[in-house]
Amino acid sequence: MTIRSVEDVLRLLDGMVPPGTAGVADESVDKPDENLAAWISQGVVEPGRALDLGCGPGRNARYLASLGFEVDAVDASPVVIERARERAGDARVWFHCGNVFELTLRGGYDLVYDSGFFHHLAPHRRPSYLELLQRALMPGGHFGLVCFGSGGAALSDADVYRVGDLGAGLAYTEDSLREIFGGLAEVEQRGMVEQADDSPLFGKAVLWTALFRFPGYRKAAEARARVLRGLMTVADRRRELIDALWETTGPASAEEAVQRVLGVDEVQARAVLDLQVRRLTPWQMAMIRKELDQGAD
């Protein structure tokens, strides 16, 4: 192999350190993770668009879809993806088969969830993983992770390449995850709660769970508030805006411009000009004021 790019180096290293059990899913487990259920039931994570990395047979993807999420789910195994599609039926889950670093996904996810994929990645793929999160998550979106804690291979990054093996999967600690995902805001880290065999949820004490939030939530909220304040200003001063527009361009010029751009007649142009600065209804004004007041608290 001739190395000509960083991606060539990564692929070369991929061949030197085969993944642990990536692509081999435990199909006997067909219930959602207890931590995922807890985050949602507590209102920490709210329904939206979700991406399930290393989805396996789709147990968590189907659970998210049942709660109103729109889910993209990815796995490298064609066999596993086919079975996941069969189990999903009409659920709002779109399954994708392939390398997560090479697939083109839509982005803008409110939640990226990884239950058992990250700990099968060799250290050299972590930068690719972080770049994936940055592309996939929308501002304020959450990243949920389940990985090996005490149940994994306690190897340093250097040892992984000396041994040339990830074992059953790498072990991670609270501190190591905090260091790796330092660009994200930590929401929670804890051990997974062991679940009884008859529990509707999955949980093994040898696993570790973590929830992070992508930065930008405050900036997005501030931008939304600026837009809402602008709407209020337009609504309150609509007559001044009309007078200024017509004084600058003249009624005929304004109408002619609208007709030319939109291809409408004179009457329609007047209606368009009026609608641009139309007063908001009382309930719309009340909702905007309420949101702005809550944002100020």
C-alpha positions in Angstrom: 0.0 0.0 0.0 1.3 3.4 -1.0 0.6 6.1 1.6 -0.5 9.4 0.1 -2.9 10.8 2.7 -3.9 10.7 6.3 -6.8 8.4 5.4 -4.3 5.9 3.9 -2.4 5.9 7.2 -5.6 5.2 9.1 -6.5 2.3 6.9 -3.1 0.9 7.2 -3.4 1.0 11.0 -6.9 -0.5 10.8 -5.3 -3.6 9.3 -2.7 -3.8 12.0 -5.3 -3.7 14.8 -8.4 -5.7 13.9 -11.6 -4.5 15.7 -12.6 -6.6 18.8 -16.1 -8.0 18.1 -17.4 -5.2 15.9 -20.1 -6.4 13.7 -20.9 -9.3 16.0 -24.1 -8.5 17.8 -25.7 -10.4 20.7 -29.1 -11.1 19.2 -30.4 -12.7 22.4 -30.7 -9.2 23.9 -33.7 -7.4 22.5 -34.5 -4.6 25.0 -33.2 -1.1 25.4 -30.4 0.1 27.6 -31.5 1.1 31.1 -29.5 4.4 31.0 -31.1 5.4 27.7 -34.5 4.8 29.2 -33.6 6.8 32.3 -32.3 9.8 30.3 -35.5 10.0 28.3 -37.9 9.4 31.2 -36.1 12.1 33.3 -36.5 14.6 30.4 -32.8 15.0 30.0 -33.0 13.8 26.4 -36.1 14.7 24.4 -37.5 13.2 21.2 -36.0 14.4 17.9 -33.7 13.1 15.3 -31.3 10.3 16.5 -28.3 8.4 15.1 -27.6 4.9 16.5 -23.9 4.0 15.9 -23.2 0.2 15.8 -26.9 -0.5 16.1 -26.7 -4.3 15.9 -30.2 -5.8 15.7 -31.7 -2.4 16.4 -33.0 -2.8 19.9 -32.2 0.8 21.0 -33.1 2.2 17.6 -36.6 0.6 17.7 -37.0 1.9 21.3 -36.2 5.4 20.3 -38.6 5.2 17.3 -41.4 4.0 19.6 -41.0 7.2 21.7 -41.3 9.5 18.6 -37.6 9.8 17.5 -36.7 9.7 13.8 -33.8 7.3 13.8 -30.9 6.6 11.4 -29.1 3.4 12.5 -25.7 2.2 11.3 -23.9 -1.1 11.4 -21.0 -2.7 9.4 -22.6 -6.1 9.1 -25.0 -6.7 6.2 -26.4 -9.8 8.0 -27.1 -7.9 11.2 -28.6 -4.9 9.3 -31.0 -7.2 7.4 -32.2 -8.8 10.6 -32.6 -5.4 12.2 -34.8 -4.3 9.3 -36.9 -7.4 9.7 -37.4 -6.8 13.4 -38.2 -3.1 12.9 -41.1 -3.6 10.6 -42.9 -0.2 10.1 -40.9 1.6 12.8 -39.5 5.0 11.8 -35.9 3.7 11.6 -33.7 4.0 8.5 -30.9 1.3 8.6 -27.6 1.9 6.9 -24.9 -0.7 6.3 -21.3 0.3 6.1 -18.3 2.0 7.7 -19.6 4.9 9.9 -16.6 7.0 8.8 -17.4 6.7 5.1 -21.2 6.8 5.0 -22.9 10.1 4.1 -25.5 10.8 6.8 -27.9 13.8 7.0 -26.5 15.4 10.2 -28.4 17.7 12.5 -29.1 15.0 15.1 -30.5 15.8 18.5 -29.0 12.5 19.8 -26.1 10.4 18.8 -26.1 7.1 20.7 -23.4 4.4 20.8 -24.0 1.2 22.8 -20.9 -1.0 22.3 -19.3 0.4 19.2 -16.7 2.9 20.6 -14.8 0.4 22.7 -14.1 -1.7 19.6 -12.3 1.2 17.9 -8.5 1.3 17.9 -7.0 4.6 19.4 -6.0 6.0 16.0 -9.7 6.1 15.0 -10.7 8.4 17.9 -10.1 11.6 16.0 -12.3 10.3 13.2 -14.9 9.5 15.8 -14.8 13.0 17.3 -15.0 14.5 13.8 -18.1 12.3 13.2 -19.8 13.7 16.3 -19.0 17.2 15.3 -20.6 16.7 11.9 -23.6 14.8 13.2 -24.7 16.7 16.3 -26.7 19.9 16.1 -25.9 22.6 18.7 -27.2 21.5 22.1 -27.5 17.9 20.9 -26.6 15.0 23.2 -24.1 12.1 22.8 -24.9 9.0 24.8 -22.3 6.2 25.2 -22.2 2.7 26.6 -18.7 1.1 26.7 -16.7 -1.4 28.7 -15.7 -0.3 32.2 -14.3 -3.1 34.4 -15.3 -5.7 31.8 -12.9 -4.6 29.0 -9.3 -4.9 28.2 -7.2 -2.6 30.3 -4.6 -1.7 27.6 -2.8 1.6 27.1 -2.9 3.1 23.7 0.7 2.0 23.1 -0.1 -1.6 24.3 -2.8 -1.9 21.7 -0.3 -1.6 19.0 2.4 -3.7 20.7 -0.2 -6.5 21.2 -2.0 -5.9 17.9 -5.3 -6.7 19.4 -8.2 -5.0 21.2 -9.3 -8.1 23.1 -13.1 -8.2 23.6 -13.1 -4.4 23.6 -11.1 -1.6 25.4 -11.9 -0.6 29.0 -12.6 3.1 29.7 -12.8 5.0 32.9 -14.6 8.2 33.9 -11.3 10.2 33.6 -10.3 8.7 30.2 -13.7 9.5 28.7 -13.6 13.0 30.1 -10.2 13.5 28.5 -11.2 12.1 25.1 -14.5 14.0 24.9 -13.2 17.1 26.6 -14.7 19.3 23.8 -18.2 18.2 25.0 -20.1 19.3 28.1 -20.4 16.4 30.5 -24.0 15.7 31.7 -23.5 12.4 33.5 -21.2 9.4 33.9 -22.0 6.3 35.9 -21.8 2.6 35.9 -24.6 0.8 34.2 -27.2 -0.6 36.6 -27.4 -4.4 36.5 -30.9 -5.6 35.4 -32.6 -8.8 36.2 -33.3 -11.3 33.4 -37.0 -10.5 33.5 -36.5 -6.7 33.4 -37.8 -4.9 30.3 -34.5 -3.1 30.2 -30.9 -4.2 29.6 -28.1 -3.5 32.1 -24.8 -5.0 33.0 -22.6 -3.8 35.8 -19.4 -4.3 33.8 -20.4 -1.5 31.4 -20.0 2.2 31.8 -22.4 4.9 30.6 -21.8 8.5 29.8 -23.9 11.4 28.5 -22.4 14.6 26.9 -23.9 17.6 25.3 -22.5 19.3 22.2 -21.6 22.9 22.7 -23.5 25.7 21.1 -26.8 25.3 23.0 -26.5 28.8 24.6 -25.5 30.4 21.3 -28.4 28.8 19.5 -30.8 29.9 22.2 -29.5 33.5 22.1 -29.8 33.5 18.3 -33.4 32.4 18.5 -34.1 35.1 21.1 -32.7 37.7 18.8 -35.0 36.5 16.0 -38.0 36.6 18.3 -37.2 40.1 19.5 -37.0 41.2 15.9 -40.4 39.8 15.2 -41.8 41.7 18.2 -40.2 44.9 16.9 -41.6 44.5 13.4 -45.1 43.8 14.9 -45.0 46.8 17.2 -43.6 49.2 14.6 -45.2 47.9 11.4 -46.7 51.2 10.4 -43.3 53.0 10.7 -41.8 50.3 8.6 -44.4 50.7 5.9 -44.0 54.5 5.9 -40.2 54.2 5.7 -40.4 51.7 2.8 -42.8 53.7 0.8 -41.0 57.0 1.5 -37.8 55.5 0.2 -39.1 53.7 -2.9 -42.6 55.0 -3.4 -45.7 52.8 -3.5 -45.5 52.1 -7.2 -41.8 51.2 -7.0 -42.3 48.8 -4.1 -45.3 47.1 -5.8 -43.4 46.9 -9.1 -40.4 45.3 -7.4 -42.6 42.6 -5.8 -44.5 42.0 -9.1 -41.2 41.6 -11.0 -39.5 39.3 -8.5 -42.5 37.1 -7.6 -44.4 37.3 -10.9 -47.7 38.4 -9.3 -50.2 41.0 -10.3 -50.7 44.4 -8.7 -53.3 43.3 -6.2 -51.2 40.4 -5.1 -48.2 42.6 -4.7 -50.0 44.9 -2.4 -51.1 41.9 -0.3 -47.5 40.6 -0.1 -46.3 44.0 1.1 -49.0 44.1 3.7 -48.2 40.6 4.9 -44.5 41.3 5.4 -45.3 43.6 8.3 -48.7 42.2 9.4 -49.4 42.4 13.1 -48.9 39.2 15.0 -52.0 37.8 16.6 -52.4 38.2 20.3 -51.7 34.6 21.1 -48.5 34.7 18.9 -47.3 37.8 20.8 -48.1 36.1 24.1 -46.1 32.9 23.2 -43.1 35.0 22.0 -43.1 37.1 25.2 -43.3 33.9 27.3 -40.4 32.3 25.6 -38.3 35.5 25.9 -39.2 35.8 29.6 -38.2 32.1 30.2 -34.9 32.6 28.4 -34.1 35.6 30.6 -34.5 33.5 33.8 
